[in-house]
Every structure is written in structure tokens, then in C-alpha cells.
Amino acid sequence: MLLLLLLKTTLQVDTAVGKEADPLETEEVVKKHGVPQHIVMQYLKGELEGEAAVKSLPSALLLIVLFALMCLSHDRPSPIHSVEHAIDFDITENANFAFSAP
């Protein structure tokens, strides 16, 4: 990541005459000229934000699990499904009350 930030940044480096257009290796620039402070700070800030995101993940997962448990305990899906199935069965099997045979 630090190398990518360094690649996106343009640095002025003294070069030999005739070699101005030659690409420099990132590691060579780092070893000879160092890394600018703002790049290191930007990298560290990104790492700290990523760490904070990972640290908040367990609490988010716990919240999801607790929400699912509360929904299941308050809605009681088994009795509701049984009643809905009984109503559906009653309507489909006993729907001949208004039917007159020819």
C-alpha cells in the first residue's frame, strides 16, 4: 500500500543527463531519497481506519444475531405458519359452500 501511494506521487529526483525519461524503481527511490512524510501519514491513517472497521465487526455481528433472535421470539413463526396453513387448507378444501351442481 505504501508503495502504491508512493507510485501515485510525483517526486523530483536528480538524474543523469540522458536518463530523464528512464523509469525509476520504487525501492530505489525509497532507499536513496526516502519517503515523504505526508505519504507515510496517509498510509498510517488508512491502516488505522481499517483497524477500526475490523474492531467494530464483532459488535455488528452480535447486533444482527440479537435482532434475529428477538424477531424469532416475538413473532413466533411456527404458530403463525400453522394458522396460515390451516386457513389456506380450509379455504381450498371447503370452498364448495357456494357451488351449485348442475
N, CA, C and O atoms as CSV, one atom per row, in Angstrom:
chain,resi,resn,atom,element,x,y,z
A,1,MET,N,N,0.828,-1.193,0.000
A,1,MET,CA,C,0.000,0.000,0.000
A,1,MET,C,C,0.868,1.251,0.000
A,1,MET,O,O,0.600,2.209,-0.725
A,2,LEU,N,N,1.910,1.228,0.823
A,2,LEU,CA,C,2.803,2.380,0.892
A,2,LEU,C,C,3.481,2.600,-0.448
A,2,LEU,O,O,3.662,3.739,-0.880
A,3,LEU,N,N,3.855,1.513,-1.106
A,3,LEU,CA,C,4.485,1.642,-2.417
A,3,LEU,C,C,3.507,2.195,-3.445
A,3,LEU,O,O,3.902,2.962,-4.323
A,4,LEU,N,N,2.228,1.811,-3.346
A,4,LEU,CA,C,1.235,2.346,-4.274
A,4,LEU,C,C,1.040,3.840,-4.069
A,4,LEU,O,O,0.898,4.590,-5.035
A,5,LEU,N,N,1.032,4.271,-2.821
A,5,LEU,CA,C,0.921,5.706,-2.558
A,5,LEU,C,C,2.125,6.449,-3.105
A,5,LEU,O,O,1.998,7.559,-3.622
A,6,LEU,N,N,3.288,5.836,-2.990
A,6,LEU,CA,C,4.499,6.465,-3.495
A,6,LEU,C,C,4.485,6.517,-5.016
A,6,LEU,O,O,4.976,7.476,-5.611
A,7,LEU,N,N,3.922,5.487,-5.647
A,7,LEU,CA,C,3.852,5.477,-7.108
A,7,LEU,C,C,2.916,6.561,-7.631
A,7,LEU,O,O,3.143,7.105,-8.711
A,8,LYS,N,N,1.876,6.877,-6.882
A,8,LYS,CA,C,0.923,7.895,-7.309
A,8,LYS,C,C,1.454,9.307,-7.104
A,8,LYS,O,O,0.907,10.260,-7.660
A,9,THR,N,N,2.494,9.450,-6.327
A,9,THR,CA,C,3.056,10.754,-6.011
A,9,THR,C,C,4.253,11.018,-6.903
A,9,THR,O,O,5.088,10.138,-7.114
A,10,THR,N,N,4.334,12.223,-7.421
A,10,THR,CA,C,5.499,12.579,-8.231
A,10,THR,C,C,6.542,13.230,-7.338
A,10,THR,O,O,6.250,14.163,-6.589
A,11,LEU,N,N,7.754,12.724,-7.431
A,11,LEU,CA,C,8.869,13.264,-6.664
A,11,LEU,C,C,9.914,13.782,-7.634
A,11,LEU,O,O,10.124,13.203,-8.700
A,12,GLN,N,N,10.556,14.854,-7.270
A,12,GLN,CA,C,11.637,15.383,-8.102
A,12,GLN,C,C,12.945,14.779,-7.625
A,12,GLN,O,O,13.352,14.955,-6.476
A,13,VAL,N,N,13.600,14.059,-8.539
A,13,VAL,CA,C,14.833,13.349,-8.219
A,13,VAL,C,C,15.874,13.748,-9.248
A,13,VAL,O,O,15.589,13.809,-10.444
A,14,ASP,N,N,17.072,14.018,-8.779
A,14,ASP,CA,C,18.165,14.344,-9.699
A,14,ASP,C,C,18.584,13.086,-10.449
A,14,ASP,O,O,18.781,12.030,-9.846
A,15,THR,N,N,18.718,13.205,-11.777
A,15,THR,CA,C,19.137,12.076,-12.605
A,15,THR,C,C,20.272,12.506,-13.515
A,15,THR,O,O,20.552,13.695,-13.668
A,16,ALA,N,N,20.908,11.538,-14.104
A,16,ALA,CA,C,21.997,11.821,-15.035
A,16,ALA,C,C,21.423,12.335,-16.351
A,16,ALA,O,O,20.277,12.046,-16.696
A,17,VAL,N,N,22.217,13.083,-17.066
A,17,VAL,CA,C,21.788,13.626,-18.353
A,17,VAL,C,C,21.542,12.464,-19.309
A,17,VAL,O,O,22.358,11.550,-19.424
A,18,GLY,N,N,20.412,12.517,-19.985
A,18,GLY,CA,C,20.048,11.474,-20.927
A,18,GLY,C,C,19.216,10.365,-20.309
A,18,GLY,O,O,18.694,9.519,-21.034
A,19,LYS,N,N,19.078,10.345,-19.003
A,19,LYS,CA,C,18.307,9.292,-18.319
A,19,LYS,C,C,17.049,9.863,-17.669
A,19,LYS,O,O,16.471,9.243,-16.776
A,20,GLU,N,N,16.628,11.039,-18.118
A,20,GLU,CA,C,15.467,11.686,-17.507
A,20,GLU,C,C,14.181,10.900,-17.743
A,20,GLU,O,O,13.296,10.901,-16.888
A,21,ALA,N,N,14.065,10.234,-18.880
A,21,ALA,CA,C,12.833,9.525,-19.219
A,21,ALA,C,C,12.828,8.089,-18.706
A,21,ALA,O,O,11.799,7.417,-18.782
A,22,ASP,N,N,13.944,7.608,-18.191
A,22,ASP,CA,C,14.006,6.233,-17.692
A,22,ASP,C,C,13.201,6.118,-16.402
A,22,ASP,O,O,13.315,6.960,-15.511
A,23,PRO,N,N,12.388,5.069,-16.312
A,23,PRO,CA,C,11.614,4.896,-15.067
A,23,PRO,C,C,12.520,4.458,-13.921
A,23,PRO,O,O,13.468,3.696,-14.117
A,24,LEU,N,N,12.219,4.941,-12.746
A,24,LEU,CA,C,12.969,4.565,-11.548
A,24,LEU,C,C,12.177,3.515,-10.780
A,24,LEU,O,O,10.950,3.574,-10.706
A,25,GLU,N,N,12.882,2.576,-10.223
A,25,GLU,CA,C,12.240,1.574,-9.378
A,25,GLU,C,C,11.807,2.235,-8.072
A,25,GLU,O,O,12.506,3.096,-7.537
A,26,THR,N,N,10.669,1.830,-7.577
A,26,THR,CA,C,10.146,2.411,-6.347
A,26,THR,C,C,11.088,2.170,-5.175
A,26,THR,O,O,11.335,3.072,-4.374
A,27,GLU,N,N,11.604,0.969,-5.077
A,27,GLU,CA,C,12.511,0.658,-3.964
A,27,GLU,C,C,13.784,1.495,-4.031
A,27,GLU,O,O,14.335,1.879,-2.999
A,28,GLU,N,N,14.249,1.777,-5.246
A,28,GLU,CA,C,15.448,2.605,-5.408
A,28,GLU,C,C,15.188,4.031,-4.923
A,28,GLU,O,O,16.028,4.630,-4.254
A,29,VAL,N,N,14.024,4.563,-5.266
A,29,VAL,CA,C,13.670,5.919,-4.829
A,29,VAL,C,C,13.565,5.966,-3.307
A,29,VAL,O,O,14.022,6.923,-2.681
A,30,VAL,N,N,12.962,4.935,-2.710
A,30,VAL,CA,C,12.802,4.904,-1.253
A,30,VAL,C,C,14.157,4.835,-0.566
A,30,VAL,O,O,14.395,5.543,0.413
A,31,LYS,N,N,15.047,3.986,-1.072
A,31,LYS,CA,C,16.355,3.823,-0.429
A,31,LYS,C,C,17.226,5.062,-0.574
A,31,LYS,O,O,17.921,5.442,0.369
A,32,LYS,N,N,17.199,5.695,-1.739
A,32,LYS,CA,C,18.089,6.834,-1.981
A,32,LYS,C,C,17.530,8.154,-1.464
A,32,LYS,O,O,18.279,9.001,-0.978
A,33,HIS,N,N,16.210,8.328,-1.567
A,33,HIS,CA,C,15.631,9.645,-1.292
A,33,HIS,C,C,14.625,9.651,-0.145
A,33,HIS,O,O,14.213,10.720,0.304
A,34,GLY,N,N,14.226,8.482,0.332
A,34,GLY,CA,C,13.275,8.422,1.439
A,34,GLY,C,C,11.831,8.558,0.975
A,34,GLY,O,O,11.551,8.739,-0.210
A,35,VAL,N,N,10.936,8.467,1.928
A,35,VAL,CA,C,9.507,8.585,1.653
A,35,VAL,C,C,9.018,9.879,2.278
A,35,VAL,O,O,9.298,10.139,3.449
A,36,PRO,N,N,8.287,10.704,1.520
A,36,PRO,CA,C,7.763,11.948,2.096
A,36,PRO,C,C,6.831,11.668,3.280
A,36,PRO,O,O,6.141,10.649,3.321
A,37,GLN,N,N,6.828,12.579,4.220
A,37,GLN,CA,C,6.068,12.388,5.452
A,37,GLN,C,C,4.568,12.288,5.188
A,37,GLN,O,O,3.880,11.500,5.837
A,38,HIS,N,N,4.053,13.075,4.247
A,38,HIS,CA,C,2.605,13.048,4.016
A,38,HIS,C,C,2.158,11.693,3.463
A,38,HIS,O,O,1.019,11.285,3.687
A,39,ILE,N,N,3.031,10.996,2.751
A,39,ILE,CA,C,2.672,9.671,2.244
A,39,ILE,C,C,2.613,8.666,3.392
A,39,ILE,O,O,1.699,7.845,3.455
A,40,VAL,N,N,3.580,8.731,4.288
A,40,VAL,CA,C,3.586,7.830,5.442
A,40,VAL,C,C,2.370,8.100,6.322
A,40,VAL,O,O,1.730,7.163,6.799
A,41,MET,N,N,2.048,9.368,6.539
A,41,MET,CA,C,0.892,9.713,7.371
A,41,MET,C,C,-0.408,9.239,6.719
A,41,MET,O,O,-1.307,8.747,7.402
A,42,GLN,N,N,-0.503,9.391,5.402
A,42,GLN,CA,C,-1.695,8.936,4.686
A,42,GLN,C,C,-1.827,7.417,4.799
A,42,GLN,O,O,-2.929,6.900,4.988
A,43,TYR,N,N,-0.724,6.715,4.686
A,43,TYR,CA,C,-0.728,5.257,4.816
A,43,TYR,C,C,-1.155,4.836,6.223
A,43,TYR,O,O,-1.992,3.946,6.378
A,44,LEU,N,N,-0.585,5.469,7.240
A,44,LEU,CA,C,-0.931,5.121,8.617
A,44,LEU,C,C,-2.392,5.433,8.933
A,44,LEU,O,O,-3.050,4.687,9.658
A,45,LYS,N,N,-2.889,6.532,8.387
A,45,LYS,CA,C,-4.294,6.885,8.602
A,45,LYS,C,C,-5.211,5.819,8.001
A,45,LYS,O,O,-6.205,5.434,8.616
A,46,GLY,N,N,-4.880,5.349,6.813
A,46,GLY,CA,C,-5.666,4.287,6.189
A,46,GLY,C,C,-5.621,2.991,6.982
A,46,GLY,O,O,-6.632,2.300,7.110
A,47,GLU,N,N,-4.450,2.662,7.513
A,47,GLU,CA,C,-4.319,1.453,8.326
A,47,GLU,C,C,-5.142,1.558,9.608
A,47,GLU,O,O,-5.775,0.585,10.017
A,48,LEU,N,N,-5.139,2.721,10.241
A,48,LEU,CA,C,-5.915,2.903,11.471
A,48,LEU,C,C,-7.416,2.842,11.197
A,48,LEU,O,O,-8.174,2.303,12.003
A,49,GLU,N,N,-7.846,3.390,10.065
A,49,GLU,CA,C,-9.263,3.311,9.707
A,49,GLU,C,C,-9.673,1.867,9.450
A,49,GLU,O,O,-10.758,1.444,9.849
A,50,GLY,N,N,-8.804,1.113,8.784
A,50,GLY,CA,C,-9.084,-0.298,8.548
A,50,GLY,C,C,-9.156,-1.093,9.842
A,50,GLY,O,O,-9.998,-1.979,9.988
A,51,GLU,N,N,-8.270,-0.777,10.780
A,51,GLU,CA,C,-8.276,-1.451,12.078
A,51,GLU,C,C,-9.562,-1.149,12.837
A,51,GLU,O,O,-10.140,-2.036,13.466
A,52,ALA,N,N,-10.007,0.098,12.777
A,52,ALA,CA,C,-11.250,0.468,13.463
A,52,ALA,C,C,-12.443,-0.265,12.852
A,52,ALA,O,O,-13.360,-0.673,13.565
A,53,ALA,N,N,-12.426,-0.430,11.531
A,53,ALA,CA,C,-13.519,-1.144,10.870
A,53,ALA,C,C,-13.547,-2.609,11.293
A,53,ALA,O,O,-14.618,-3.172,11.520
A,54,VAL,N,N,-12.382,-3.220,11.399
A,54,VAL,CA,C,-12.318,-4.625,11.807
A,54,VAL,C,C,-12.732,-4.778,13.267
A,54,VAL,O,O,-13.387,-5.757,13.623
A,55,LYS,N,N,-12.362,-3.831,14.107
A,55,LYS,CA,C,-12.729,-3.913,15.523
A,55,LYS,C,C,-14.231,-3.765,15.734
A,55,LYS,O,O,-14.765,-4.292,16.710
A,56,SER,N,N,-14.922,-3.063,14.846
A,56,SER,CA,C,-16.361,-2.877,15.006
A,56,SER,C,C,-17.163,-4.046,14.441
A,56,SER,O,O,-18.373,-4.113,14.654
A,57,LEU,N,N,-16.526,-4.956,13.737
A,57,LEU,CA,C,-17.229,-6.074,13.121
A,57,LEU,C,C,-17.880,-7.018,14.135
A,57,LEU,O,O,-19.037,-7.383,13.926
A,58,PRO,N,N,-17.225,-7.435,15.210
A,58,PRO,CA,C,-17.897,-8.338,16.160
A,58,PRO,C,C,-19.164,-7.740,16.772
A,58,PRO,O,O,-20.156,-8.448,16.945
A,59,SER,N,N,-19.145,-6.468,17.096
A,59,SER,CA,C,-20.351,-5.867,17.674
A,59,SER,C,C,-21.472,-5.792,16.644
A,59,SER,O,O,-22.642,-5.937,16.998
A,60,ALA,N,N,-21.137,-5.571,15.387
A,60,ALA,CA,C,-22.164,-5.542,14.343
A,60,ALA,C,C,-22.779,-6.930,14.151
A,60,ALA,O,O,-23.993,-7.058,13.991
A,61,LEU,N,N,-21.945,-7.958,14.167
A,61,LEU,CA,C,-22.464,-9.320,14.031
A,61,LEU,C,C,-23.319,-9.710,15.235
A,61,LEU,O,O,-24.341,-10.378,15.079
A,62,LEU,N,N,-22.910,-9.299,16.424
A,62,LEU,CA,C,-23.707,-9.567,17.617
A,62,LEU,C,C,-25.069,-8.881,17.518
A,62,LEU,O,O,-26.084,-9.461,17.903
A,63,LEU,N,N,-25.095,-7.675,17.013
A,63,LEU,CA,C,-26.353,-6.953,16.838
A,63,LEU,C,C,-27.276,-7.688,15.866
A,63,LEU,O,O,-28.483,-7.763,16.099
A,64,ILE,N,N,-26.728,-8.225,14.790
A,64,ILE,CA,C,-27.534,-8.966,13.815
A,64,ILE,C,C,-28.104,-10.236,14.439
A,64,ILE,O,O,-29.277,-10.554,14.244
A,65,VAL,N,N,-27.276,-10.959,15.189
A,65,VAL,CA,C,-27.741,-12.194,15.832
A,65,VAL,C,C,-28.830,-11.880,16.856
A,65,VAL,O,O,-29.845,-12.574,16.909
A,66,LEU,N,N,-28.633,-10.852,17.661
A,66,LEU,CA,C,-29.650,-10.478,18.650
A,66,LEU,C,C,-30.951,-10.043,17.980
A,66,LEU,O,O,-32.036,-10.354,18.470
A,67,PHE,N,N,-30.845,-9.328,16.868
A,67,PHE,CA,C,-32.044,-8.919,16.135
A,67,PHE,C,C,-32.805,-10.146,15.632
A,67,PHE,O,O,-34.029,-10.209,15.748
A,68,ALA,N,N,-32.086,-11.114,15.079
A,68,ALA,CA,C,-32.736,-12.328,14.576
A,68,ALA,C,C,-33.404,-13.098,15.711
A,68,ALA,O,O,-34.520,-13.592,15.551
A,69,LEU,N,N,-32.733,-13.204,16.853
A,69,LEU,CA,C,-33.326,-13.908,17.994
A,69,LEU,C,C,-34.569,-13.193,18.512
A,69,LEU,O,O,-35.553,-13.843,18.863
A,70,MET,N,N,-34.534,-11.874,18.563
A,70,MET,CA,C,-35.708,-11.118,19.018
A,70,MET,C,C,-36.878,-11.278,18.048
A,70,MET,O,O,-38.026,-11.414,18.472
A,71,CYS,N,N,-36.588,-11.261,16.758
A,71,CYS,CA,C,-37.661,-11.457,15.775
A,71,CYS,C,C,-38.294,-12.833,15.931
A,71,CYS,O,O,-39.517,-12.969,15.894
A,72,LEU,N,N,-37.459,-13.851,16.105
A,72,LEU,CA,C,-37.993,-15.204,16.256
A,72,LEU,C,C,-38.767,-15.366,17.560
A,72,LEU,O,O,-39.773,-16.075,17.593
A,73,SER,N,N,-38.319,-14.728,18.624
A,73,SER,CA,C,-39.013,-14.893,19.903
A,73,SER,C,C,-40.301,-14.072,19.974
A,73,SER,O,O,-41.244,-14.483,20.651
A,74,HIS,N,N,-40.367,-12.948,19.310
A,74,HIS,CA,C,-41.570,-12.120,19.370
A,74,HIS,C,C,-42.616,-12.520,18.336
A,74,HIS,O,O,-43.814,-12.449,18.612
A,75,ASP,N,N,-42.186,-12.933,17.165
A,75,ASP,CA,C,-43.147,-13.250,16.105
A,75,ASP,C,C,-43.684,-14.673,16.206
A,75,ASP,O,O,-44.773,-14.955,15.706
A,76,ARG,N,N,-42.960,-15.551,16.827
A,76,ARG,CA,C,-43.322,-16.962,16.943
A,76,ARG,C,C,-43.779,-17.502,15.587
A,76,ARG,O,O,-44.978,-17.686,15.377
A,77,PRO,N,N,-42.862,-17.755,14.677
A,77,PRO,CA,C,-43.220,-18.137,13.311
A,77,PRO,C,C,-43.937,-19.480,13.196
A,77,PRO,O,O,-44.719,-19.662,12.263
A,78,SER,N,N,-43.706,-20.420,14.098
A,78,SER,CA,C,-44.367,-21.733,13.988
A,78,SER,C,C,-45.883,-21.643,14.158
A,78,SER,O,O,-46.607,-22.155,13.304
A,79,PRO,N,N,-46.402,-21.013,15.223
A,79,PRO,CA,C,-47.867,-20.908,15.338
A,79,PRO,C,C,-48.489,-20.083,14.212
A,79,PRO,O,O,-49.581,-20.396,13.738
A,80,ILE,N,N,-47.802,-19.046,13.792
A,80,ILE,CA,C,-48.334,-18.217,12.708
A,80,ILE,C,C,-48.425,-19.026,11.424
A,80,ILE,O,O,-49.420,-18.948,10.703
A,81,HIS,N,N,-47.386,-19.804,11.137
A,81,HIS,CA,C,-47.402,-20.632,9.932
A,81,HIS,C,C,-48.505,-21.689,10.021
A,81,HIS,O,O,-49.169,-21.977,9.025
A,82,SER,N,N,-48.699,-22.264,11.199
A,82,SER,CA,C,-49.741,-23.282,11.375
A,82,SER,C,C,-51.126,-22.700,11.121
A,82,SER,O,O,-51.947,-23.323,10.448
A,83,VAL,N,N,-51.388,-21.521,11.651
A,83,VAL,CA,C,-52.689,-20.879,11.446
A,83,VAL,C,C,-52.886,-20.521,9.974
A,83,VAL,O,O,-53.965,-20.739,9.424
A,84,GLU,N,N,-51.864,-19.980,9.341
A,84,GLU,CA,C,-51.973,-19.642,7.919
A,84,GLU,C,C,-52.216,-20.893,7.076
A,84,GLU,O,O,-53.016,-20.871,6.141
A,85,HIS,N,N,-51.530,-21.973,7.406
A,85,HIS,CA,C,-51.718,-23.222,6.663
A,85,HIS,C,C,-53.133,-23.765,6.877
A,85,HIS,O,O,-53.752,-24.262,5.936
A,86,ALA,N,N,-53.650,-23.676,8.105
A,86,ALA,CA,C,-55.000,-24.155,8.390
A,86,ALA,C,C,-56.040,-23.341,7.632
A,86,ALA,O,O,-56.998,-23.901,7.098
A,87,ILE,N,N,-55.861,-22.035,7.581
A,87,ILE,CA,C,-56.797,-21.181,6.835
A,87,ILE,C,C,-56.739,-21.507,5.355
A,87,ILE,O,O,-57.779,-21.616,4.706
A,88,ASP,N,N,-55.545,-21.662,4.814
A,88,ASP,CA,C,-55.384,-21.995,3.394
A,88,ASP,C,C,-56.025,-23.350,3.082
A,88,ASP,O,O,-56.715,-23.494,2.073
A,89,PHE,N,N,-55.797,-24.329,3.937
A,89,PHE,CA,C,-56.375,-25.659,3.745
A,89,PHE,C,C,-57.891,-25.596,3.809
A,89,PHE,O,O,-58.569,-26.217,2.990
A,90,ASP,N,N,-58.437,-24.853,4.771
A,90,ASP,CA,C,-59.886,-24.744,4.932
A,90,ASP,C,C,-60.521,-24.087,3.716
A,90,ASP,O,O,-61.584,-24.513,3.265
A,91,ILE,N,N,-59.885,-23.059,3.185
A,91,ILE,CA,C,-60.445,-22.366,2.018
A,91,ILE,C,C,-60.408,-23.265,0.788
A,91,ILE,O,O,-61.384,-23.333,0.041
A,92,THR,N,N,-59.294,-23.952,0.571
A,92,THR,CA,C,-59.191,-24.780,-0.642
A,92,THR,C,C,-60.045,-26.039,-0.556
A,92,THR,O,O,-60.588,-26.463,-1.576
A,93,GLU,N,N,-60.186,-26.653,0.612
A,93,GLU,CA,C,-60.942,-27.902,0.731
A,93,GLU,C,C,-62.438,-27.671,0.931
A,93,GLU,O,O,-63.249,-28.502,0.522
A,94,ASN,N,N,-62.807,-26.575,1.540
A,94,ASN,CA,C,-64.223,-26.330,1.838
A,94,ASN,C,C,-64.762,-25.153,1.033
A,94,ASN,O,O,-65.633,-24.424,1.509
A,95,ALA,N,N,-64.265,-24.966,-0.152
A,95,ALA,CA,C,-64.694,-23.825,-0.961
A,95,ALA,C,C,-65.967,-24.119,-1.744
A,95,ALA,O,O,-66.361,-23.300,-2.574
A,96,ASN,N,N,-66.617,-25.237,-1.521
A,96,ASN,CA,C,-67.807,-25.591,-2.292
A,96,ASN,C,C,-69.103,-25.135,-1.632
A,96,ASN,O,O,-70.174,-25.604,-2.017
A,97,PHE,N,N,-69.044,-24.236,-0.651
A,97,PHE,CA,C,-70.270,-23.808,0.026
A,97,PHE,C,C,-71.175,-22.992,-0.894
A,97,PHE,O,O,-72.392,-22.996,-0.708
A,98,ALA,N,N,-70.626,-22.304,-1.864
A,98,ALA,CA,C,-71.440,-21.501,-2.770
A,98,ALA,C,C,-71.545,-22.162,-4.137
A,98,ALA,O,O,-72.050,-21.567,-5.089
A,99,PHE,N,N,-71.071,-23.373,-4.222
A,99,PHE,CA,C,-71.074,-24.073,-5.504
A,99,PHE,C,C,-72.380,-24.842,-5.645
A,99,PHE,O,O,-72.784,-25.563,-4.733
A,100,SER,N,N,-73.030,-24.690,-6.774
A,100,SER,CA,C,-74.253,-25.451,-7.021
A,100,SER,C,C,-73.996,-26.388,-8.195
A,100,SER,O,O,-73.536,-25.965,-9.256
A,101,ALA,N,N,-74.292,-27.638,-7.993
A,101,ALA,CA,C,-74.043,-28.628,-9.039
A,101,ALA,C,C,-75.109,-28.495,-10.120
A,101,ALA,O,O,-76.270,-28.230,-9.808
A,102,PRO,N,N,-74.739,-28.673,-11.370
A,102,PRO,CA,C,-75.754,-28.548,-12.444
A,102,PRO,C,C,-76.684,-29.729,-12.527
A,102,PRO,O,O,-77.575,-29.754,-13.376
